[in-house]
Amino acid sequence: MKVQTVCVLGGTGFVGRALVSRLANSGCKVRVLTRHPQRRCREIEVVPNVSLLAIGDTPLAGHFKGCDAVINLVGILNEAGSQTFRGVHVELAKRVAAACVEAGVPRLLHMSALNADAVNGVSDYLKTKGEGEDAVHATAGLKVTSFRPSVIFGCEDSFFNRFAGLLKLAPVLPLACPESRFQPVYVRDVAAAFAQALEDDRTVGKRLELGGPRIYTLKELVEFTARTLSLSTLVIGLPDSVAKLQAKLMDKLPTKPFSLDNYRSLQQDSIVGGEDGFALLGIVPRSVEGVMPRELRARDHRGPYAAYRASAGR
């Protein structure tokens, strides 16, 4: 079935902006739902074929009516206020799946995470991600594909850019869980996987893992960031006991730069071990070294939106 109209939840976020632009530029009509319509999102508003809609009091099924597919990208890394892991990853996922069935939408693409597991997840984040994933796959009458990416990088990501900021603050950066391993994946490759899966029946029912071409330790990635920005900051890996104490202390801060749940998630390597989504879809993922030097330098020298403009269309 040719997908002509798609509704995206989380479309104003990091992955969402890349995916919405790709879908719209391919000719799809895209509805982007947001809880905060007053927060302008120029990257989306200027793209043809895109409608930015306030969720308001309209039931999800009302927004989904007439769509060929729904994409749910909503997720949180830490709980804050009324936003809980269970509410966002489980209850919302169930509501989205039920609304798809009610509105007659046949297709759902769902963002999960590597190591998501409702029973054996090592953190609340991974447990609830797994529970939400299981729930949408169990929805009768709905063709579901879920995606499990490793850490996602690119312009304005919350990984490399966060460490870039920390590296500039002091001559030494103490790093928790330095030997945790990641398989970073480029945001535009993730967007390509979602877009291609929409009309690829081979992906129905699949839980596709997405990882880049190389595996790194966290310390290697932070040191790469320092070298790229010509910073001489010394990165020192913390012993596990100190890392756990750091997480407990930071967990009490309002912004939670590093939480105890984050620490637990880092106890398990974020690398592909299941079905490789890129291999199935014929996508060759791009490397950290091939993308991030340009993005980090552009942001560093010309402001936070320069890198996005520079990478538009790539």
N, C-alpha and C positions, 0 to 999 in steps of 0.2 A: 504494500500500500504506500502510495506517495504521501509523505507527510507535508502538509501545507500550513497548518496552524499549530503552534506549540505554546503552552503556558509554562513559564519558568518561575519557580520559587527560589529566592536567593540570587536572583539575576543581577542585583546591583553589587554583589560581592566580587572578590578577586577572581574566582573561576567564572562566576556568572557573567561578568562583563566580556570576557574573552569568548565565552560560548554564545551569548546573545548576539554579539557582533558577527560571529561566524555563521550562525543560523540565518540571521537577517540578510546578510550579504549573499547567501546562497538562494534567496528568494522566499524563505519561510516568513510567514507572519508570526510575530512573537509577542505574546502578552507577558509582561513582567510584573509580578505582584509584589507590592511593598507595603510594609506597615507604616512607613514614614515618607509619604509623598512630598512633604515639605522639604526634604533633603534632596536637592537637585542632583541628578547624575548625568552630567553633560555627555559623558562617553556613550551613554545609551540613548539619551533624548535626541541626539543629532543623527542617529542611525535610521535609515528608511526601514519601513516595515515593522517598527517596534512601538508598542503601546505600553507606557508605564502607568499601572493601575493601582489605586489604593485598595487594600483588602477591605477596610471598613467593616460594615455589618453584613456585607454580602456573603452568603455561604460559599465555601470553596467550590462546590459543585456548580454554582452559578457562574463563577469565573471560568470554570473548565468547559462549560457547555460549548459545543461546536469545535473543540480542539481535537486534533488527531493524536496528540501525545502531551504528557505532562512530565516536566523534569524537576525533581526536588534536590536542590543543592544545599539546603539549610543545615547548618551545624554549628556547634560552639566548642571551643577548646577548654573553657572553664565556665563554671556556673557563676551567675551574677544576678542578684535580685530575684525577679520572678522567672528568669531563664534558667531552667534546670536541665541536666542531661536527659532525664526521663521525659520531661515535657517536650523538648526540642527533637531528640533523636528517636523517641518511641511513640509518644502520643501524637505528635504532629505527623510522623510518617504514616501511622494508622489512619489518621483523618484524611490525609492526601490520597491514600489508596482507596479508602471508602468513597471519597468524593469522585474519584475517577470512575468507579463502577456506577455510582448514581448518575453521573453526567454522560455515561456512555462512551467514555474515553478508553480506547483499547490498549494504550501503551503507556508505560511508566518507566522512566530512567531515574535511578536513585543513587545519590552519593553516599557511600559508606567510607570505610577506612581499612587499610591493611591491619590485620590482626583483630578485626572486629569479631567478637565471639560472645554470645549472650551468656554462656556458661563458664567458659574458661578465660575470659578477658582479664588482663592483669590490672585494669583500671576501670573506674566507673565509666569513663569516656568510651573505652573499647567494648565494655559490656553492653551499654545502651545502644551503641552503634550496631552491635551484633543483633540485639533484640529488635531494633527497628528494621534492620535488613531482613531478618527472618519473617517479620510480620508482613512486609509488603510482598515478599515472594509467596507467602501463603494465601494471599488474597485471590479468591476464586474469580475467574473471568477476566483477569488482568494479565497482560503480557509484560513481565518485569525483567529489566536488566539492572544489576547493581554494579557499581564501580568501587574498587578498593585501591586508591592511590597511596603511594608513599608520600613524603613531604613534597609539596608542590612549590615550584620556584618560578620566578619571572618578575616583570616590572611590578613594583609595589607589593611584593609578597610580604608575608609577616615573619619569614624565616631569615633570609639573608639580610633584609633591610633592618630587622631588629638587631641582629648581631653587628651590623655595620655601625649602628648608633652606639651600641655598648662599647665597641672597640675604640671609639673616639673619646670616651670619657676618662680613661685612665691608662697608665702605661702597662698595667697588668690586668688581665681578665681571668678570674677564677671560674672554671667551667664545670658544671655538674654533669655527670654521666658522659665523660668524654669519649668512651669507647663504644657508646651506642651506635649502631650502624643504620644507615639510611640508603635508599636508592632513589635520589631526588628525580622528580619528573616535571617537565616543562609545562606550564599552564596551557599553552596553545596546543600541545600534544594531547593533554587531557580533554580540551575542548573538541579536538578532532575526533577523539575516540567516542565521545558522547554523540556528536553529529553523525558519524558514520553508523553507529549502532542503531539509530532511530529506524532505519529502513533495512537493517540486516537481520533477517529472521534467525540466523545462526546464534545471535546473542540472546535470544529470548530464554529466560530462565537461568541465565548465566550470572555468575558472580566473578567479574573480571578484575584481575589485579593489574595495576599500572605502575611500572617502575622504569626509571631511566636506564641508560646503558652501563652505568658504573655504580659500585657500592663504595661508600665512604664512612669513616667514623665521624662523629659529631666534631671532634677536635680538628680533623682534616678539613672539614667544611668551614669552620670558623677561621682557621689559619689561612685557607684559600681567600676568604673575604678580606682578611688583613693585608695579604700580599697584593690583591687586586687594587686596593685603595692606597697602597704604598704606606701602610701603617706599621710601625715597629712594635705594636702592642704584644706583650708576651702572654700567651695563652697557657694557663696552668690547669691541668685536670685535677679535680677534687677527688679525694677518697670517697667511697660510697657513703660512709657514715656522715661525712661532712655535707655531701650533696643532699642527703635526706634531711639533715638539720636545716640546710638552706631552704629547701622546699617547704618545710613546716613553718619557718619564719615568714617567707614571702607569701605563703598561703593566707596570712592574716592581713596582708596589704589590700586596699580597695581594688587596685588594678590587677592584682595577682600576676606579676610578670613571670613567675614560676611557681607552680602549685604542687602539692603532694600528689595529686592525681596525675599531673604531667610527669613527675618523677616515676610513678608506677608505670606509665605508658612507655617510658624510656628503658625500662628493664627488658623489653622485648624488641629485637631488631625489626626495623620497618623495611623489610626486603621481600621481593616477590618469591612466593613458594607454591602458589596455586596456578590457576589458568591465566596465562599471559594474554591480557587483552590486546596489547599492541600487536603481538604475533598473529592473533586471530584476525585482526582488522587490517593487517598489512601496513601498519604504521611504524616507521623507524624513529624512535624517540631521540630527541636532541640532548646534548650533554650540558652539564653545568658550565664547563669550560668554554663551550661554544656560544653561550647565551649571556651568562651573568657578568662577565667583565664589562660588556657594553652597557648593560642595564644599570649596574652599580655606579659606574663612572658618570653616566648621563644624569642619574638622580643626584649624585654627589655634587656635580658641578653646576647643574642648571635647575635644580628644584625637583619636587616630587612628581610633577606631571610630565617633565621633559622626556623621561624614558618611555612613558606610555605613548607619547606622540611619535617618538622615534621608532618604536616597534610596531606601530599601527600597520596592519596589512601583512605582517610577516607571519 
